[in-house]
């Protein structure tokens, strides 16, 4: 579960949403924050209590405990991080989006 080039994380079956936007992570109750300085607790096949743990701690069934966590290497992005670069849209989709924006501006929306 990492973010794709469109800034979306594809969620596994059993999660509330099919995708979560950067920098949120998937969970059974929706999309959750991924605070800077934390690493992601991969909940697939594990009974971790927390979705993330701060650096220098390990994901555990009781919460975050002391020690390094080689089983969960994926870090939450820094607070000032930009989402991954978006995939280029086909020219027709870009043209449609530009037209829609112009129409909305004319209507004062």
C-alpha positions in Angstrom: 0.0 0.0 0.0 2.0 2.9 -1.3 0.9 6.0 -3.2 0.8 5.7 -7.0 1.8 8.4 -9.5 -1.7 10.0 -9.1 -1.2 10.4 -5.4 -3.6 7.7 -4.5 -3.0 4.6 -2.3 -4.9 1.5 -3.5 -6.6 -0.1 -0.5 -7.0 -3.8 0.1 -10.3 -5.6 0.3 -11.9 -5.1 3.6 -10.9 -1.4 3.8 -13.7 1.2 3.9 -12.6 3.0 0.7 -11.0 1.6 -2.5 -8.4 4.4 -2.4 -7.0 7.1 -0.1 -5.3 10.3 -1.2 -1.7 11.3 -0.3 -0.6 11.4 2.5 -3.4 9.3 4.1 -3.3 5.5 4.5 -6.1 2.9 4.2 -8.0 1.4 7.0 -11.2 -0.5 7.9 -12.9 2.7 9.0 -11.7 5.0 6.1 -8.6 7.0 5.3 -6.2 7.9 8.2 -3.4 10.4 8.6 0.2 9.3 8.2 2.1 11.8 10.4 5.6 12.9 9.5 8.2 11.1 11.5 6.2 7.9 11.6 6.4 4.6 9.7 3.4 2.7 8.5 2.4 -0.5 10.4 1.5 -3.0 7.6 -1.7 -4.5 9.0 -2.0 -7.2 6.4 -1.6 -10.5 8.2 -0.6 -8.8 11.4 -2.6 -7.7 14.5 -1.0 -4.4 15.1 -2.8 -2.0 17.4 -1.7 1.3 15.6 -1.7 2.3 12.0 1.6 4.1 12.3 4.4 4.3 14.9 7.0 7.0 15.4 10.5 6.5 14.4 12.6 4.4 16.8 9.6 2.3 17.8 8.2 -1.0 16.6 4.6 -1.9 15.6 3.1 -4.3 18.1 -0.3 -5.7 19.1 -0.2 -3.6 22.2 0.8 -0.4 20.4 4.2 1.1 19.6 7.0 -0.4 21.6 10.7 0.4 21.8 13.0 -1.0 19.2 13.6 -0.8 15.4 11.0 -2.2 13.1 12.6 -3.9 10.0 9.2 -5.5 9.1 7.7 -2.1 8.5 10.1 0.0 6.5 7.7 2.4 4.8 7.9 5.9 6.2 5.1 8.5 6.3 6.0 11.4 4.0 7.6 14.5 5.5 5.1 17.3 6.4 6.2 19.5 3.5 6.3 16.7 0.9 4.4 17.0 -2.4 2.3 14.1 -3.6 3.9 11.9 -6.3 3.7 13.6 -9.8 0.4 13.0 -11.5 0.2 10.8 -14.5 -0.3 12.8 -17.7 -3.9 12.9 -18.8 -4.9 12.3 -22.4 -5.3 15.6 -24.3 -9.0 15.0 -24.7 -9.4 14.8 -20.9 -7.4 18.0 -20.4 -9.5 19.8 -23.0 -12.7 18.7 -21.3 -11.4 19.8 -17.9 -10.4 23.2 -19.3 -13.9 23.7 -20.9 -15.6 22.7 -17.7 -13.6 25.1 -15.6 -14.4 27.9 -18.1 -18.1 27.1 -17.9 -18.1 27.1 -14.1 -16.3 30.4 -14.0 -18.9 32.0 -16.4 -21.7 30.8 -14.1 -19.9 32.3 -11.1 -19.5 28.9 -9.4 
